[in-house]
Amino acid sequence: MASEVNAKTAAVKHPGPPETWSGFLRSMGPGIVVVMSWLGTGDFISASVSGSTFGYALIWTLLIATFSRYFIVSSMSKYQLCNSVGDETILDGYGRVWKGFPMFIGATTCVLGFVYVSFLTLAAATALDALFRPVLPLGSWGVPLWAVITTVVAYALASRRKGHFRGLEIVAQITMAVLVICFLLALIGTGIDLPKLFGGLLFEMPAGEAGYITAASTAVGLIGAVGGSAANLLYPYLMHEKGWRGTGYLKLQRLDLRFGSLVMFGLVLAVWVVAAETLHGTGESVSSADGLASMMEKAIGPAGPSIMWLAIFFTVFNNIVTQPRVFVRMFVESLHKSRPERLERLRANRDLTGVVDKEAFSYDPLFWIILTVIMTVPIVFSLPGMPGMVIITLIGNSVNVLTVPMIIVGLIVMTSKRSLMVDGYANKWWETTILALIGAVGLWATYELCTSIAGTLTG
């Protein structure tokens, strides 16, 4: 009975992929939404630190990292669109590798969601406080007040059952516009050294053995972090919310993800170049969002910090709206899959006629309980006297590394088995080889990160 409802509802909601270029352009969206959720003050600070320290020399690591993320996410998307066993989401596929996989991923991503929102809410509130302090000085209670306001607005968007994805698209488009304007102005102010830029893209190494070691470790760290990141699971779910089903959407998905990846590469590259032009060789570096705003002041002038704070706010706000909902949905969906009697009780107690199983998560009280906790409790970390985000970041990293090897290994199994894929869509040998190489680097990065965390906690 439920399967008939699923099939009929899917047929009504998802008429099919576009057939014209104008249709492709109108249908694109998940790529920008997920890229804006991948970006954060951490990405910008990392790029600015690299640019101020090494100049243009290591830009090739950014190129490799972007390709690695594109390849991993594209493989996830291919399974979701091109599997032959009826799996609607990537989590279904992981369940075929190991029955406990969905619950493991769902539980760990919920923990990560809490950690991420704790940091992101504080970052958004700090940005708003910096923007409005000249006209609305609130002292030590400015950040907590803005944290409450940010949370209320973000929760209102994240909790919408209908039109949720359209709201995400609007936020992401505003974010992209703000970031493009911000860094376009910065690049106009600093200029670009084109010979050095092309040299940096052609695997230029800093002089000396220490420089080589730093370059290698930077590349490995970037590839490992983005390749196995749980945040990569956001894109297939955003595709699902957009209504993309079946092999006919594969071309649109690839165009969408390529566009989003290019936007991400361009924005992070712009930060890197601005840092190289303003700080490299001066002895100054960037270690916080405040430092990033100061860098923009050097590039643009007095308006630089305000523009940067605006960009930071929209970037982290997009994350707050996007990540918790998807992560909690994954957990509730995995719970329904492992305990189908819970879903049956939900259908019996609620009138879910016309609601497909994959959309029933938003009618489960547990979804709202966990989402509310993840999105509201982090406000306490903005209160005066609370410690910094170091401990939370360490906990988040330690949980994140648990997902790195399993996500990539599971993906290799899913996309390589011909019995799970539509004819002609299973991985070719070179695709499996690339996934294995990214997975090996991810395992190495996991080991290094675990060692670093253990040293920090015991040191």
C-alpha distance (Angstrom), angle and dihedral (degrees) to the residues before:
residue distance angle dihedral
M1 . . .
A2 3.79 . .
S3 3.81 91.5 .
E4 3.82 90.1 54.9
V5 3.80 89.7 52.3
N6 3.80 90.3 48.6
A7 3.78 93.2 51.0
K8 3.80 95.7 45.9
T9 3.79 93.8 45.1
A10 3.80 92.3 47.5
A11 3.79 90.5 51.4
V12 3.79 91.6 53.0
K13 3.79 97.5 43.9
H14 3.79 99.8 41.1
P15 3.82 111.5 45.3
G16 3.80 95.1 174.2
P17 3.80 144.5 -82.0
P18 3.82 121.4 -54.6
E19 3.79 119.5 -95.6
T20 3.82 101.7 -160.6
W21 3.81 133.9 59.7
S22 3.79 91.1 -115.1
G23 3.79 87.9 52.5
F24 3.80 90.5 50.6
L25 3.80 91.3 51.9
R26 3.81 92.8 48.5
S27 3.81 92.0 47.6
M28 3.80 97.5 50.5
G29 3.78 116.4 102.3
P30 3.82 118.7 109.4
G31 3.81 91.0 76.3
I32 3.80 94.0 60.0
V33 3.81 93.2 40.9
V34 3.80 93.8 51.8
V35 3.81 94.4 41.8
M36 3.78 90.4 53.6
S37 3.80 87.4 50.3
W38 3.82 91.7 49.2
L39 3.77 91.0 51.7
G40 3.78 118.5 78.5
T41 3.76 141.4 145.0
G42 3.80 87.0 -79.2
D43 3.82 92.0 61.8
F44 3.78 91.7 47.1
I45 3.79 93.7 46.7
S46 3.82 91.8 47.5
A47 3.81 90.8 51.7
S48 3.80 92.9 45.9
V49 3.83 92.0 48.5
S50 3.81 90.5 50.3
G51 3.81 92.2 46.5
S52 3.80 94.1 47.5
T53 3.82 92.5 45.9
F54 3.81 103.3 38.8
G55 3.79 103.5 16.8
Y56 3.80 110.5 -148.8
A57 3.80 94.9 -24.5
L58 3.81 101.9 101.2
I59 3.80 102.2 36.9
W60 3.80 88.3 114.8
T61 3.82 88.5 71.0
L62 3.80 88.2 62.5
L63 3.81 89.5 50.7
I64 3.82 92.0 52.3
A65 3.80 92.7 44.9
T66 3.82 92.0 51.2
F67 3.81 91.5 49.1
S68 3.81 91.2 48.1
R69 3.80 92.8 52.1
Y70 3.81 91.2 46.0
F71 3.80 91.6 51.0
I72 3.82 94.4 47.2
V73 3.81 94.6 46.3
S74 3.79 92.1 43.0
S75 3.82 89.3 53.9
M76 3.81 90.5 50.8
S77 3.78 90.1 49.3
K78 3.80 92.3 47.9
Y79 3.78 91.2 55.8
Q80 3.79 92.3 48.5
L81 3.81 92.4 50.0
C82 3.80 101.1 33.6
N83 3.80 108.0 35.8
S84 3.80 115.7 123.2
V85 3.80 98.0 -148.8
G86 3.81 100.3 72.1
D87 3.81 98.7 -103.4
E88 3.82 108.5 159.6
T89 3.81 98.2 -168.8
I90 3.78 136.8 29.4
L91 3.81 89.5 -110.8
D92 3.81 89.6 64.9
G93 3.78 88.6 57.5
Y94 3.78 93.3 50.6
G95 3.81 87.4 52.0
R96 3.81 88.6 60.7
V97 3.81 90.7 55.6
W98 3.81 91.8 51.0
K99 3.80 128.3 -8.3
G100 3.80 91.8 -135.8
F101 3.81 93.1 51.7
P102 3.84 97.8 90.6
M103 3.82 94.1 50.2
F104 3.81 91.0 45.7
I105 3.80 92.9 50.7
G106 3.81 92.7 41.5
A107 3.81 93.7 50.9
T108 3.81 96.1 44.8
T109 3.80 93.2 46.2
C110 3.81 90.5 52.0
V111 3.81 88.9 55.6
L112 3.78 89.5 46.9
G113 3.80 89.8 48.7
F114 3.80 90.6 56.9
V115 3.81 91.9 48.1
Y116 3.78 92.9 47.0
V117 3.81 94.2 47.3
S118 3.82 90.3 48.6
F119 3.78 90.3 58.1
L120 3.79 96.6 36.4
T121 3.81 95.5 49.8
L122 3.79 90.1 51.8
A123 3.82 90.5 48.0
A124 3.82 92.7 49.2
A125 3.81 92.4 47.1
T126 3.81 91.7 47.8
A127 3.81 90.4 51.1
L128 3.82 92.7 50.2
D129 3.80 91.8 46.1
A130 3.81 90.3 52.0
L131 3.81 91.4 48.0
F132 3.82 96.7 48.3
R133 3.81 100.2 32.4
P134 3.84 93.9 95.8
V135 3.82 91.6 58.3
L136 3.82 101.0 24.0
P137 3.81 110.9 31.7
L138 3.80 107.9 -173.1
G139 3.77 99.9 167.1
S140 3.80 118.4 -149.1
W141 3.82 91.4 -12.5
G142 3.78 94.6 57.9
V143 3.81 95.1 89.0
P144 3.85 94.9 47.6
L145 3.81 91.4 48.9
W146 3.79 93.0 50.5
A147 3.82 89.4 44.9
V148 3.81 89.2 58.3
I149 3.81 92.3 47.9
T150 3.81 91.9 47.1
T151 3.80 91.6 49.5
V152 3.81 94.0 49.1
V153 3.81 93.5 51.5
A154 3.82 94.0 41.9
Y155 3.81 92.1 48.5
A156 3.79 91.1 50.1
L157 3.81 90.1 55.6
A158 3.81 96.3 41.2
S159 3.80 93.7 49.5
R160 3.79 97.3 55.2
R161 3.81 113.4 116.3
K162 3.80 95.0 -166.1
G163 3.77 124.7 43.8
H164 3.79 92.0 10.2
F165 3.79 95.1 131.8
R166 3.79 92.6 47.3
G167 3.79 88.5 54.1
L168 3.81 89.5 52.2
E169 3.80 90.9 49.7
I170 3.81 91.4 52.8
V171 3.82 92.9 48.9
A172 3.82 90.9 46.6
Q173 3.80 92.9 48.6
I174 3.82 91.5 50.5
T175 3.80 89.5 47.6
M176 3.79 92.5 50.3
A177 3.83 91.5 48.7
V178 3.81 92.2 50.3
L179 3.81 92.7 47.3
V180 3.80 94.1 46.6
I181 3.81 91.9 49.9
C182 3.80 91.5 44.8
F183 3.78 96.8 52.7
L184 3.80 95.4 34.8
L185 3.80 87.9 59.9
A186 3.80 89.6 45.9
L187 3.81 92.8 51.0
I188 3.80 90.5 48.4
G189 3.78 88.0 52.5
T190 3.81 96.4 48.1
G191 3.78 104.2 28.2
I192 3.82 125.2 -146.5
D193 3.78 127.9 -95.1
L194 3.81 96.7 -140.3
P195 3.84 97.9 -170.2
K196 3.83 90.4 53.2
L197 3.80 91.2 43.8
F198 3.80 92.5 55.1
G199 3.79 89.4 43.7
G200 3.79 89.4 54.4
L201 3.80 90.7 52.1
L202 3.81 91.1 51.0
F203 3.80 95.5 66.0
E204 3.78 97.0 -93.0
M205 3.82 112.5 -179.0
P206 3.81 127.7 -148.7
A207 3.79 112.1 -112.4
G208 3.79 118.9 -91.2
E209 3.78 137.1 29.7
A210 3.80 93.1 -81.5
G211 3.78 89.2 54.4
Y212 3.80 91.6 52.1
I213 3.80 92.3 49.6
T214 3.81 90.3 49.4
A215 3.79 91.5 49.2
A216 3.79 92.7 49.7
S217 3.80 94.1 46.6
T218 3.82 91.1 46.7
A219 3.81 92.1 52.7
V220 3.79 93.3 45.4
G221 3.79 92.0 47.5
L222 3.80 93.2 50.1
I223 3.80 94.4 46.6
G224 3.78 93.2 46.1
A225 3.78 94.1 46.8
V226 3.80 97.5 48.9
G227 3.81 96.5 34.9
G228 3.77 96.8 58.9
S229 3.78 100.1 25.5
A230 3.79 115.2 135.4
A231 3.81 86.4 -137.6
N232 3.82 87.4 73.8
L233 3.81 87.5 72.7
L234 3.80 89.1 66.7
Y235 3.81 94.3 76.1
P236 3.84 98.9 59.5
Y237 3.80 89.2 48.9
L238 3.79 92.6 49.1
M239 3.81 86.9 51.2
H240 3.78 88.8 53.2
E241 3.81 91.8 50.3
K242 3.80 89.0 49.1
G243 3.83 88.8 56.0
W244 3.81 101.0 -113.7
R245 3.81 110.2 156.4
G246 3.79 131.8 165.2
T247 3.78 138.4 6.5
G248 3.81 92.3 -61.6
Y249 3.81 89.4 75.0
L250 3.81 95.2 53.2
K251 3.81 94.8 93.8
L252 3.81 91.7 48.6
Q253 3.80 91.1 46.7
R254 3.80 92.7 52.6
L255 3.80 93.0 48.0
D256 3.79 90.5 47.1
L257 3.81 94.2 49.5
R258 3.81 92.9 44.0
F259 3.79 90.8 52.8
G260 3.79 91.8 48.0
S261 3.81 92.4 46.8
L262 3.80 91.2 50.4
V263 3.81 90.2 50.7
M264 3.81 90.6 50.8
F265 3.80 92.5 46.8
G266 3.80 91.4 48.4
L267 3.80 94.8 49.0
V268 3.80 95.6 47.0
L269 3.81 90.0 43.0
A270 3.82 89.0 53.8
V271 3.81 90.8 54.1
W272 3.80 89.8 48.2
V273 3.80 92.8 50.8
V274 3.81 93.7 46.7
A275 3.81 90.0 51.2
A276 3.81 91.4 47.5
E277 3.80 92.0 50.2
T278 3.82 97.5 43.6
L279 3.82 105.3 32.4
H280 3.82 111.5 18.2
G281 3.76 110.3 110.2
T282 3.82 94.2 11.0
G283 3.79 96.4 92.4
E284 3.81 90.8 -118.4
S285 3.79 124.3 118.9
V286 3.80 140.2 174.1
S287 3.77 122.6 -109.3
S288 3.82 102.9 158.8
A289 3.78 144.6 19.0
D290 3.81 87.7 -90.9
G291 3.78 88.8 58.7
L292 3.79 90.0 49.7
A293 3.81 90.4 53.2
S294 3.82 89.7 48.7
M295 3.81 89.5 51.9
M296 3.79 89.6 54.0
E297 3.80 90.0 51.7
K298 3.80 88.7 57.9
A299 3.81 90.3 49.1
I300 3.82 101.5 42.1
G301 3.79 107.6 13.3
P302 3.82 131.6 -121.7
A303 3.83 92.3 -19.0
G304 3.81 91.7 56.3
P305 3.82 99.4 87.7
S306 3.81 93.6 47.6
I307 3.81 91.5 49.9
M308 3.80 90.1 47.7
W309 3.82 93.5 49.2
L310 3.80 89.0 50.5
A311 3.79 90.3 51.6
I312 3.80 91.5 47.5
F313 3.80 92.1 50.5
F314 3.80 95.9 51.8
T315 3.81 91.8 44.1
V316 3.80 95.9 52.6
F317 3.82 93.1 37.6
N318 3.80 89.5 57.8
N319 3.82 87.6 53.0
I320 3.80 92.7 50.5
V321 3.80 91.2 53.1
T322 3.82 96.4 42.7
Q323 3.80 109.4 38.2
P324 3.84 106.2 49.1
R325 3.80 94.9 49.2
V326 3.81 94.0 50.5
F327 3.81 94.6 42.4
V328 3.82 93.6 49.2
R329 3.80 90.3 44.0
M330 3.82 89.0 55.5
F331 3.80 90.9 53.1
V332 3.82 95.0 47.8
E333 3.81 91.4 44.2
S334 3.81 90.5 51.7
L335 3.81 89.1 48.6
H336 3.81 90.7 52.9
K337 3.79 89.7 48.4
S338 3.80 95.1 49.9
R339 3.81 93.3 40.3
P340 3.81 107.1 33.2
E341 3.82 90.3 171.4
R342 3.81 88.0 70.2
L343 3.81 90.5 57.0
E344 3.80 90.9 46.5
R345 3.83 90.7 52.1
L346 3.78 89.2 48.8
R347 3.80 91.1 53.3
A348 3.80 90.7 46.3
N349 3.81 93.7 50.4
R350 3.79 97.2 41.3
D351 3.77 131.4 45.8
L352 3.80 98.6 -113.7
T353 3.78 97.4 158.4
G354 3.79 107.6 152.2
V355 3.82 93.2 14.5
V356 3.81 112.8 120.1
D357 3.80 118.9 -134.8
K358 3.81 91.7 -110.7
E359 3.81 91.0 57.5
A360 3.81 95.6 46.1
F361 3.82 91.3 87.5
S362 3.81 91.5 86.2
Y363 3.81 90.8 58.9
D364 3.80 93.3 55.1
P365 3.85 111.9 98.7
L366 3.80 89.6 -143.8
F367 3.81 89.8 64.1
W368 3.79 91.4 57.6
I369 3.80 93.9 43.8
I370 3.81 94.0 52.8
L371 3.82 93.9 40.2
T372 3.81 91.1 51.1
V373 3.81 92.5 49.3
I374 3.81 93.4 47.0
M375 3.81 93.6 48.2
T376 3.83 101.3 39.8
V377 3.80 109.1 32.6
P378 3.86 92.6 63.4
I379 3.82 87.6 69.9
V380 3.82 87.8 81.3
F381 3.81 90.0 67.4
S382 3.81 89.5 64.3
L383 3.83 93.8 58.5
P384 3.81 119.5 110.1
G385 3.78 113.4 -91.3
M386 3.80 95.6 24.4
P387 3.80 116.1 133.0
G388 3.80 120.8 -107.9
M389 3.77 126.3 -91.9
V390 3.82 95.4 -95.4
I391 3.81 96.5 102.4
I392 3.81 93.2 43.6
T393 3.79 91.0 48.0
L394 3.81 91.1 51.7
I395 3.80 91.0 49.9
G396 3.80 90.6 47.6
N397 3.80 92.2 50.4
S398 3.79 91.9 48.1
V399 3.83 90.7 52.9
N400 3.81 93.4 43.0
V401 3.80 93.9 55.1
L402 3.80 89.3 57.4
T403 3.80 89.0 66.1
V404 3.82 97.9 45.5
P405 3.84 102.3 81.5
M406 3.80 95.6 33.4
I407 3.81 95.0 50.9
I408 3.80 93.4 51.4
V409 3.82 96.8 40.5
G410 3.81 90.7 48.6
L411 3.80 90.6 48.5
I412 3.82 91.9 52.5
V413 3.81 91.1 52.3
M414 3.82 93.8 46.8
T415 3.79 98.3 47.5
S416 3.82 96.2 40.1
K417 3.82 98.9 52.1
R418 3.79 109.0 93.8
S419 3.80 89.8 -159.2
L420 3.82 89.6 66.2
M421 3.80 99.4 42.6
V422 3.80 133.9 70.0
D423 3.81 110.7 -104.2
G424 3.79 110.6 -78.4
Y425 3.82 96.0 16.6
A426 3.81 102.0 83.6
N427 3.79 114.1 109.1
K428 3.77 118.1 -82.3
W429 3.79 117.1 -133.4
W430 3.80 93.6 -97.3
E431 3.80 92.0 50.9
T432 3.79 91.1 52.6
T433 3.81 89.5 46.8
I434 3.81 92.2 54.1
L435 3.81 91.2 48.0
A436 3.80 90.0 49.1
L437 3.81 91.8 50.2
I438 3.81 91.9 49.6
G439 3.80 88.4 46.3
A440 3.81 91.8 51.2
V441 3.79 90.8 51.0
G442 3.79 88.9 46.6
L443 3.81 90.7 53.5
W444 3.79 90.4 49.7
A445 3.80 91.0 49.1
T446 3.82 89.4 48.3
Y447 3.80 90.9 54.2
E448 3.79 92.4 47.6
L449 3.80 92.6 47.8
C450 3.82 92.9 48.2
T451 3.81 89.5 50.0
S452 3.80 90.9 48.8
I453 3.82 93.0 48.6
A454 3.81 91.8 47.6
G455 3.80 90.4 49.8
T456 3.80 91.8 49.2
L457 3.80 93.7 49.1
T458 3.81 94.4 46.5
G459 3.80 97.8 36.0
